[in-house]
Amino acid sequence: MTTSVNHPSGDVDSPYALSHLDALESEAVHIFREVAGEFERPVILFSGGKDSIVMLHLALKAFAPAPVPFTLLHVDTGHNFPEVIEYRDRTVERHGLRLHVASVQEYIDAGTLRERPDGTRNPLQTVPLTEAIQQHRFDAVFGGGRRDEEKARAKERVFSLRDEFSQWDPRRQRPELWQLYNGRHAPGEHVRVFPLSNWTELDVWQYIQREKIELPEIYFAHEREVFARSGMWLTAGDWGGPKESESVETRLIRYRTVGDMSCTGAVDSDATTLDAVIAEIAASRLTERGATRADDKMSEAAMEDRKREGYF
């Protein structure tokens, strides 16, 4: 059945009407091609997580049958899930892509960065990322951020200007009327580009299903050793968990998002298929990050929501 989404005539019976996924895909493909025309050295941030996987899939479609004219960049914290790193490397090899890896561990070994007391390396990614952008002179950096994830990402434009220190200044952001994007920037500056800005988590999963995109198995229900902390099921590892007071147990879980093992929580789930995952997300009251990011200052209301949905 067709809809009138993005169809000028508004005729719901028109064969030219686009579904909402077609409209989102068309917008993202336009953004990729626009960047290819405006910038000299673009790069795609690719971690092997579902959003970066969808972003790469869209880039492949945007330029097919030609190869993707961008390199990939991953900031490796050293605490990534093994399944995701294996998927990342396999994908790069399959498509003949070039991958730059900025290693947090190398910065720690060199004394440039210090381990945090809580063991998480998520905040330590900024310096390796900034220096990789400067070293390789990347002028456009594709990210998989979506506005529905959190307040910080909701304020971003599709083309988000960063200064020479990779800092964001709201006063320097440009309007983006009629899908017109301004990539102008001074030497040393760059533009973060977010092709999935207008997508939701549910859109991403429905698109994955439609396009038959392969994902790391970590996104589907599997048995895993986890322990409880800050309202989350965290994976045991050498990053600093569990503590003596925290007991490890084997549970049937899956991940809604993946990142640093020290701050990315799992959710109790028996969803082993795309249909089951989509139904689970559609029924959830918690956002993706609200359900899977550890926070010692979690509100009682948020904790109750997690308990009610079986996340803890």
N, C-alpha and C positions, 0 to 999 in steps of 0.2 A: 504494500500500500504506500502511495506517495504522500508527501506532505508539502506544505507551502513554505518550509523553512528556506530563507534566502532567495525566494522566487519572486521576482519583481511584480508579476501579474497577480500573485496571491491566489492563483487557480490551483486548488488542491488536487484536481484531477489531471493536471498537466504532467506529461511524461518527462519534462525537464526539471521538475521540482527536486530539490536535494533533501536527503535525510540529514539529521543533525550531525551524524558522523561524517557524511560527505562534505558538509559545510566546514566542519572543523579541519578535516584533512585538507581541503582546498585552501583554507587560510594558512595552514602551516606550510604547505608546499610553496605558496606565494612568498612567505617570509624567507624560506631557504633560498629561493631564487633571487629575491631582492638583495639578500646579503651577498650572494655570489657576485651580483652585479655592482655592488657599492664598495665592497671591502677587498683588501689585498691578501690578508692572512687570517682567515677565519679558522676557528677550531671548535670542535664539539666536545663538551664535557661528557665523558662516558664512563660510568662506574659498573655497568652490568645490572643496574636496578631497572625496574619496569619502565619508569618514565624515560630514562636515557635510551632504553631499548626501543621504545615507541618512536622517540625522536630520531634515532638512527634509521629506523624503518622508513620514516617519512622522508628523510634525506635521500635514501636509496631510491624511493619512488620519484622524488622531485627531479632527479638527474638521469634516471634510467633511459636508455641502456648505457649511458656513459658512467664512469665511476664517480663516486662522491668526491667533489673537489676540495674536501676539508680533511685535515688530520684529526685525530682524537687525543684527548688529554684526560688522564685519571689521576686524582690526588689520592694516593694509597696511604691510609693511616697505619697500615700494618696490623690492624685489628679487624680486617674485613672478613666476611664469611667465605670460607674456602670454595663453596659451591658457586658463589658469585664471581670470584676471581677466575675460576676455571671457565665459566661461561664467557666472561669478558675476553679471555685469550682465544678461546675457540671461535668466537664471533669475528674478532679482528683477523684471524687467519682465514676464515671462510670467505670473507669479502675482500681480502687483500688490502686491508687498511693499514695506515701507519699510526702507531700509538706512542704517545709520550707519557711516561709515568713520573709524577713528582712524589717522592717518597718522604713521608713524615719521619720515618725511622732514620733516614740518612741525616736529617736535620738534627735529630736528637743525638745521634752518634757524634756529630760534629760539634755539639754543644750550642748550636744556634737556638734550639728549642729545649724546653724542659718538660718532663712528664708531669702531669697534673696529679694531685693527691687522690682524686677520684678515679684515676685510670683512664678516663675518656680522652680521646685524641681528636674528637670532632672540632673543638675550637682551635686546634693546632694546624688545621688545614690552610688557614689564611695566608701565612707566609710562603709555604711552598707553591700555592696557587698563584699568588701575586708575582713571585720571582719567575715562575715558569712563563707567565704571560709576558713579562718584561724581556726575559732571555730570548724567547722565540719571536718577539715582536708581534704577537697576536693582536689584531685590531678589532675583532668581533669574536665573542665567546658565547657559544650556544649553551644554554642551561635548560634543564627539564622542569623548572619551577612552574607551579600552577597557582593561580590566585586563590583557589579554594583551600589551600593547605594551611595557611596561617596568616595572621595580620601583616607580618613583615613582608610576605610575598604578595599580598593583595595590593600593595601600593606601587608595585613595579609596573612600568610601561613594558610593551613588547620590546622596544629598543630602549635599554636603560643605560644611560651614560655613566661611566666611571672615570675618575680622575687618575693621575699617574700613580696614586697609591691604592687604586681599586676601590676608592670610597665613593659612596652614593650621595649626591646632593639633590634634595627634592626641588630646589629652586632652579636647577639646570635641566630638568626633564622637559621634553617637548610634547606638545599635543599630538595625538595620532588619529586625526579625523579621516574618515573614508579609507582607512587602511593605507595611509600615506606615512612612510617611516623616514625619519631624518637621521642619517648615520654620520653626520658631520662631527668630527672630533679633532682635537689638537694632537700634535706629536706626543707620544707617551701615554695618552688616554686610550681607552677602548670602550666598546659598547657590549654590554651583556644582552643577549637576544633570547627571548623566551617564546618559542613557537607553540608551546602548550598552555600559554597563559589562560586561555578561555576554556580549557578542558576541566572536567571534574574527575575525581577518582573513578567514578562509575563509567564516564566516557572512555577513559583509558582502558578499562577492563573490557568494555563492549567492543572497542576497536581491536584489542588483542584477539578477542574471540572471532570477530569478523575476518581479520586478516590472517588468522591462524599463525600468530607470532609465537615462537618458542620462548619460554622463560626458564630461569633457574628453578629447580624443583623446590627451593626453599619457600616459594610463594604458595605452595599447596600443602595441605595437611600431611604431616609426617611425625614420627616419634623422635623426640629429642630430649637430651638432658638439659634441664633449665632449673633456675632457682628464683625465688621471689624477692624483689627489691623495689621499693617506691611504686608499688602498684603495678609492677611489670613482671613478666616472665623473661629473664635474661639468660643468655647462653653462657655456660661456664667456659672460662678460658684463662689464658695467662695474662690477661689485661688487668686482673685484680679482683676477680669474682670466682667463686663466692667467698664471703668472709666466714669466720669460724661459726658465727651464729646463724648462717644461712645454709639450709640443707638442699641438696641437689635431688631432683626427682625426674623421672621420665614421663613426659606428657605428650599427648597428641596435639600438636600446635602447627601454626603456619605464620608467615610474616606478611603484613600488609605493605610494609616498606622495608628497605634494607639500607644499612649504613654502618657506622662503627658499632661493633658488637657490644661495646660497653654502655651504649645509650639507646639501642634499638630493641624494643621489646617484642615478644611474640604474643599471639592471641590464641586462646583455646579454640580449636576448629576441627571439624571433620570434613571440610570442603576440599575434595581431591580433584574436582573438575572445574572447568571454567564456569559452567552453569551454576554450580554450587557456590563458587566464590562471588559471582555477580549477585546472586540472591542474598548472600550474607552481607555484602556491602550495602545493597539497597535497603536492607532492614536495619542497618546500624544507625544509632544516634550519635556516635562518636566520629570525629574526623579521623583521617588516616594518621596524622601526627599526634592527635589527642589520645589515640588508642595505643600508640607504639613508641612514644618517646618518654624515657624515664625523667621524672622531675620530683625532687624531694619536697617541693613546695606545692604539690598538687592539692587542689581544693577538695573539701569533703564531698561536694556535689559531684565533681569529676570522678572521685574514687567510687562513689555509689553507682554512677553510670557504668563504670568498668565492671564492678561486681555484678550488676544487673545483667549485663550482656555476656558475662562469663569470661571476661578478659583477665580476671584475677580471683 
